[in-house]
Amino acid sequence: MLTTSSDAPPASSRALGWWRTGAFGAQHVIVMYTGCVTVPLVFGAALGLDTKTTGILVNADLLIAGIITIIQAAGIGKFLGAKMPVVAGASFTAVTPMILIGQEYGINAVYGSMIGAGVFGVLVAIPFSKLLKYFPPTVRGAAVTMIGLSLIGKAVSMIFDDKPADGAHLSLALGIIVVAVALMRYGRGFLRQAAVSIALVLGTAAAAAMSMTDFSGVGDASWFGVPQPFFFGAPTFPIAGIISMSIVMLVIFIESTAYMMAIGESTGIDVTPNRIARGLAADGASSILAGLWTSFPDTIFAQNVSLVRITRVAARSVVVVAGVILLILAVMPKLGETIASLPGVVIGSVSLVMFATVAGTGVSTLAQADYRDNDNLLIVSLALGAGMIPIVASDVYSDFPSEVQIIFGNAISSAVITAFVLNLFFHHFPGRRRRPAEPAADATADQEVVA
């Protein structure tokens, strides 16, 4: 892996002008916005919250995402923030556990459990960062690959609005993907780097011409509104809920660690244990802030990692701008409603490109592993298999206790935990099998052939 000795991004990303910085920052927001707000939408629907209350959760979600994104990019001293070009957003991993806690103990318990898990995350960030040897390419690659594969289904659902495919949606989606891929292949400079945004704008225009757009809700949204802390009242702190969310926090740590290392591999930034600890501490802080502002724990967003990889723009200033835009959207519901009103087929199509790239990034990481005369292939295979179970059979764990559903009912946590445990079993437990040394006779045989 290429490394640099400082927190500065690669030299190729330092020459951006102000308008390019703003444009690329906006592009980061566009590709992550739907994924970010999907979490409060799903959570609100599951707990039967009304539209207005769910909208408040969306604003709070954007507020915390903006704060943590700025912290991750700019950092706060030597304590918080990875100082890397990464964007934070609400974690999909936390959705199922939050719903189960809310149904079991009430919505106030969700946010109390979140605060407790956030404190736990801040405390264990440094010890966790010292465990990098337990996260080889097999574990990291399996985690990132499964994240990409699990999110592809969400992109497809957005494209077709959870309905059978029809010709209009299919042709528009295909056209958007073709435009994005063509610009990535033949575009130069800004055209290549802004391929996703250009495809999104053209796709929205085409959707409007096909009568697939509806911006009627924008007029009803207010121009200004600040999310309020403790919206549902004082939080409660059930022990079972805190333990469940603490497990979720560890899974989020594994996700974020994998993405920080992936960004390091593609940009040349030196991913040290100290940098990882600062990034993970920011994840923990996001859970504390989310518990106070009725939001959601944040993690590094997969699609934005892929965007950095595609555009090759790794300036942290771009991500700071993205964080500022998120803050503006959080206090200006009308602007957020505009972005939220973009056609699902358009957002889903560009998301499909991003999520597929996430899976490809995971495959690239898996390619770094050595599969000769060891059990790495078995580790990866079983981890991906475990992750696919809740995808292909969503109700398979429905009759199990909530703790089991929280851990294994999520494709990402299933794959991550399986890969981590199997890697420990095969490569770190006493009595593990070692690859046999190459026979000395091979060198002699080679010399004889040459002779």
Buried (B, 14 or more C-beta within 10 A) or exposed (E): EEEBEEBBBBEEBEEBEEEBBBBBBBBBBBBBBBBBBBBBBBBBEBBEBEEEBBBBBBBBBBBBBBBBBBBBBBBBEEBBBBBBBBBBBBBBBBBBBBBBBBBBBBBBBBBBBBBBBBBBBBEBBBEBBEBBEBBBBBBBBBBBBBBBBBBBEBBBBBBBEEEEEEEEBEEBBEBBBEBBEEBBEEBEEBEBBBBBBBBBBBBBEBBBEBEBBEEEEBEEBEEEBEBEEEBBEEBBBBEBBBBBBBBBBBBBBBBBBBBBBBBBBBBBBEBBEEBBBBBBBBBBBBBBBBBBBBBBBBBBBBBBBBBBBBBEBBBBBBBBBBBBBBBBBBBBBBBBBBBBBBBBBBBBBBBBBBBBBBBBBBEBBBEEBEBEEBBBEEBBEBBBEBBBBBBEEEEEBEEEEBBEBBBBBBBBBBBBBBBBBBBBEBBEEEEEEEEEEEEEEEEEEEEEEEE
